[in-house]
Amino acid sequence: MNADYLVAFLASTAGAATPVIFASMGELVAERAGVLNLGLEGMMLTGAVMGFAVTLSTGSAGLGLGAAALAGMALALLFAFLVLTLQTNQVATGLALTLFGVGLSAFLGRSLAGQTVEPLAKLSIPVLSDIPFVGPLLFRFDLMVYASIALAVGTGWMLARTRLGLLIRAVGESPHSAHAIGFHVNMLRYAAVVFGGAMAGLAGAYMSMALTPMWVEGMTAGRGWIALALVVFATWKPRGVVLGAYLFGGVTVLQFHGQGFGLEIPSEFLSMLPYLATIVVLVYICRDPKTILLNKPMSLGQNFKAD
């Protein structure tokens, strides 16, 4: 393996991990508040098609990202209304949201197939970007890659060090106790779910505006489910999400760089590796229930209704 292949592999890994980090961080905040949203895949696809469509029509990547975030928030708000206000089952509602998002994105994207947009611009920092090996790995990514790391750091700090984080965790652990001392449980849960929707929308937009700057039906290819799995893999900790996302990203791009590395492995096997690796890691993590219970919000998936 020469240096050029290694740089290309590691840089591609960062790009592949970015949408998963955005989606997982949003879901982590929602789950820490006690809400299990299985609709990530649908929200990501809706964000992908809306971000691409707005960017294509306006030529502005910023407007495209904003539209994607709003689309994800709209679906998340619908989910929150159903499960928090109408008290529907969170699992069933999340699955329905995914199916709705898949169908909606396919409908909205019918006229967009085959068209392309300019990918998100890569930042170029004078001098630093030209450093051999280090420059391409650290200083030549688009803004969303850096934003994903900032999001992980900010989410970890918010949950661990701020009053808002304390409230979110309190609501996730014992909503009845939180309500008894005056916290607005469902209001906090609404905010957490809508934040998760915005992040899922941005995750989808990154795929249609940066990774493959075009719209392809079903282009998320299960990454919403991977994001859900990574939250468990990380035991609800932001740093674990980043680690898992980069692991998934590395295995994902291996299928594209495998031949360059001289790996004589069928392409079909390489295509299934990211999902196989996710299953293996989850089985390993879940072998000891105590590992999961250490950080799992106690009210996760449970509806709350004020007396």
C-alpha positions in Angstrom: 0.0 0.0 0.0 1.6 3.3 -1.1 1.0 6.7 0.6 -1.4 8.0 -2.1 -3.7 5.0 -1.6 -3.6 5.4 2.1 -4.4 9.1 2.0 -7.3 8.5 -0.4 -8.6 5.7 1.8 -8.5 7.7 5.0 -9.9 10.8 3.4 -12.8 8.8 1.9 -13.4 7.3 5.3 -14.0 10.7 6.8 -16.5 11.6 4.1 -18.3 8.3 4.5 -18.5 8.7 8.3 -19.9 12.3 8.2 -23.6 11.6 7.4 -23.6 8.8 9.9 -22.2 11.0 12.6 -24.9 13.7 12.0 -27.8 11.2 12.0 -26.4 9.3 15.1 -25.8 12.5 17.1 -29.4 13.6 16.5 -30.7 10.2 17.5 -28.5 10.1 20.6 -30.0 13.3 21.9 -33.5 12.1 21.3 -32.8 8.8 23.0 -31.2 10.4 25.9 -34.5 12.2 26.3 -36.3 8.9 26.3 -37.6 8.9 22.7 -36.8 6.1 20.3 -37.1 7.3 16.7 -36.8 4.5 14.1 -37.7 7.0 11.3 -34.1 8.1 10.6 -33.9 6.4 7.2 -37.0 8.2 6.0 -35.9 11.6 7.3 -32.5 11.1 5.8 -34.0 10.4 2.4 -36.3 13.3 2.6 -33.5 15.6 3.6 -31.4 14.2 0.7 -34.0 14.9 -2.0 -35.0 18.3 -0.6 -31.4 19.5 -0.2 -30.5 18.4 -3.7 -33.7 19.9 -5.3 -33.1 23.3 -3.6 -29.4 23.3 -4.4 -30.2 22.4 -8.1 -32.8 25.2 -8.4 -31.0 27.9 -6.6 -27.4 27.1 -7.0 -26.9 27.7 -3.2 -25.5 24.9 -1.1 -26.4 26.8 2.0 -30.0 27.0 1.0 -30.0 23.3 0.2 -28.6 22.4 3.6 -31.2 24.6 5.2 -34.0 23.0 3.2 -32.8 19.6 4.2 -32.7 20.4 7.9 -36.2 21.9 7.7 -37.5 18.8 5.9 -36.1 16.5 8.6 -37.5 18.8 11.3 -41.0 18.6 9.6 -41.0 14.8 9.6 -39.6 14.8 13.2 -42.4 17.2 14.3 -45.0 14.8 12.8 -43.4 11.9 14.6 -43.3 13.9 17.9 -46.9 14.9 17.6 -48.0 11.3 17.1 -45.9 9.8 19.9 -45.8 12.6 22.5 -49.2 14.2 22.0 -51.3 11.3 20.7 -49.3 8.7 22.7 -48.9 6.3 19.8 -46.4 3.4 20.0 -42.9 4.8 19.3 -41.6 1.7 17.5 -44.6 1.4 15.2 -44.7 5.1 14.5 -41.0 5.2 13.7 -41.3 2.4 11.2 -44.3 4.1 9.6 -42.3 7.3 9.3 -39.5 5.5 7.5 -41.9 4.0 5.0 -43.5 7.4 4.5 -40.1 9.1 4.0 -39.0 6.5 1.5 -42.1 6.9 -0.5 -42.2 10.7 -0.2 -38.5 11.0 -1.3 -39.1 8.7 -4.3 -42.1 10.8 -5.4 -40.4 14.2 -4.9 -37.3 13.0 -6.7 -39.0 11.6 -9.9 -37.8 14.5 -12.1 -34.4 14.9 -10.5 -32.8 11.6 -11.6 -29.7 12.0 -13.8 -29.1 15.6 -12.8 -26.0 16.7 -10.8 -24.9 19.6 -8.7 -21.5 21.0 -7.8 -20.3 19.1 -4.7 -19.7 21.0 -1.5 -16.5 23.0 -1.8 -13.4 21.7 0.0 -11.7 24.1 2.3 -8.1 25.0 1.4 -6.0 26.4 4.2 -2.8 28.1 2.9 0.4 26.3 3.8 -1.3 23.7 6.0 -3.2 22.1 3.1 0.1 21.6 1.2 1.9 19.7 4.0 2.6 16.2 2.5 0.4 13.5 3.8 -0.9 15.5 6.8 -2.4 18.3 4.6 -4.8 16.1 2.6 -5.9 14.2 5.7 -6.7 17.2 8.0 -7.1 20.4 5.9 -8.8 19.6 2.6 -12.3 18.6 3.6 -15.6 20.4 3.1 -17.1 22.3 6.0 -19.6 19.5 6.9 -16.8 17.1 7.8 -15.4 19.6 10.4 -19.0 20.4 11.5 -19.6 16.7 12.3 -16.7 16.6 14.7 -17.7 19.9 16.2 -21.2 18.5 16.6 -19.9 15.5 18.5 -17.8 17.6 20.8 -20.6 20.1 21.4 -23.2 17.3 22.0 -20.9 15.6 24.5 -20.2 18.9 26.3 -23.9 19.9 26.3 -25.1 16.6 27.8 -22.3 16.4 30.4 -21.7 20.0 31.4 -24.8 22.1 30.9 -28.2 22.5 32.6 -30.0 21.6 29.4 -28.0 18.4 29.2 -28.9 17.6 32.8 -32.6 18.2 32.0 -32.5 16.0 28.9 -30.9 13.2 30.9 -33.3 13.6 33.8 -36.3 13.3 31.4 -34.7 10.2 29.8 -34.1 8.5 33.1 -37.3 9.3 35.0 -39.9 11.5 33.2 -42.4 11.2 36.1 -39.8 12.4 38.6 -38.7 15.2 36.3 -42.4 16.3 35.9 -42.9 16.2 39.7 -40.2 18.8 40.2 -41.5 21.1 37.5 -39.8 20.1 34.3 -41.8 20.2 31.0 -41.1 16.6 29.9 -42.8 16.6 26.6 -41.6 20.0 25.7 -38.0 18.8 26.1 -38.8 15.7 24.2 -40.3 17.7 21.4 -37.1 19.8 21.2 -34.8 16.7 21.3 -36.8 14.9 18.5 -36.9 18.0 16.3 -33.2 18.5 16.7 -32.7 14.8 15.7 -34.8 15.4 12.6 -32.7 18.4 11.6 -29.5 16.3 11.9 -31.0 13.5 10.0 -32.0 15.9 7.2 -28.4 17.3 7.1 -27.1 13.7 7.0 -29.2 12.9 3.9 -28.3 16.2 2.2 -24.6 15.5 2.7 -25.0 12.3 0.7 -26.8 14.0 -2.2 -24.7 17.1 -2.2 -21.2 15.9 -1.4 -20.6 12.2 -1.4 -22.5 11.6 -4.6 -23.7 15.0 -5.8 -26.9 13.7 -7.5 -30.2 12.2 -6.5 -30.6 8.4 -6.5 -33.7 6.8 -5.1 -32.9 5.0 -1.8 -29.4 6.4 -1.8 -29.0 6.2 2.0 -28.8 2.4 1.6 -29.6 1.6 5.2 -27.4 4.3 6.8 -30.3 5.4 9.0 -30.5 1.9 10.5 -26.7 1.9 10.9 -27.0 5.3 12.8 -29.5 3.7 15.1 -27.2 0.8 15.7 -24.2 3.1 16.4 -26.0 4.8 19.3 -26.3 1.4 21.0 -22.7 0.5 20.0 -21.5 3.7 21.6 -23.6 3.0 24.7 -25.2 6.5 24.3 -21.8 8.4 24.4 -20.9 10.9 21.6 -17.2 9.8 21.4 -18.3 6.2 20.8 -20.6 7.4 18.0 -17.6 9.0 16.3 -15.5 5.9 16.7 -18.2 3.7 15.3 -19.0 6.0 12.4 -15.4 6.1 11.3 -15.2 2.3 11.7 -18.3 2.0 9.5 -16.9 4.6 7.1 -13.6 2.7 6.7 -15.3 -0.6 6.0 -17.6 1.1 3.6 -14.9 2.7 1.4 -12.9 -0.5 1.6 -15.1 -1.9 -1.2 -14.0 0.9 -3.5 -10.3 0.9 -2.5 -9.9 -2.9 -2.0 -8.7 -3.6 -5.5 -6.2 -0.8 -5.2 -4.9 -2.4 -2.1 -4.5 -5.7 -3.9 -7.3 -7.5 -2.1 -8.6 -10.4 -4.1 -12.1 -10.4 -2.6 -15.4 -10.6 -4.5 -17.0 -7.2 -4.8 -20.3 -8.6 -3.4 -18.6 -9.6 -0.2 -16.9 -6.1 0.1 -20.4 -4.5 -0.4 -21.8 -6.4 2.6 -18.9 -5.8 4.9 -20.2 -2.5 6.5 -23.4 -4.2 7.6 -21.7 -7.4 8.6 -19.2 -5.5 10.7 -22.1 -3.6 12.4 -23.8 -6.9 13.3 -20.6 -8.4 14.6 -19.9 -5.3 16.8 -23.5 -5.2 18.2 -23.4 -8.9 19.0 -20.1 -8.3 20.8 -21.4 -5.3 22.7 -24.7 -6.9 23.7 -23.1 -10.2 24.9 -23.1 -8.6 28.4 -26.4 -6.8 29.1 -24.7 -4.8 31.9 -22.6 -3.0 29.3 -25.8 -1.6 27.6 -27.6 -0.9 30.9 -24.8 1.3 32.2 -25.8 4.3 30.0 -29.2 3.3 28.5 -31.9 5.8 29.4 -34.3 4.0 31.6 -37.4 5.4 30.0 -36.3 4.9 26.4 -39.3 4.0 24.2 -41.8 4.7 27.0 -44.5 7.3 26.5 -45.2 9.9 29.2 -48.5 11.6 29.9 -48.8 14.2 32.6 -51.4 13.5 35.3 
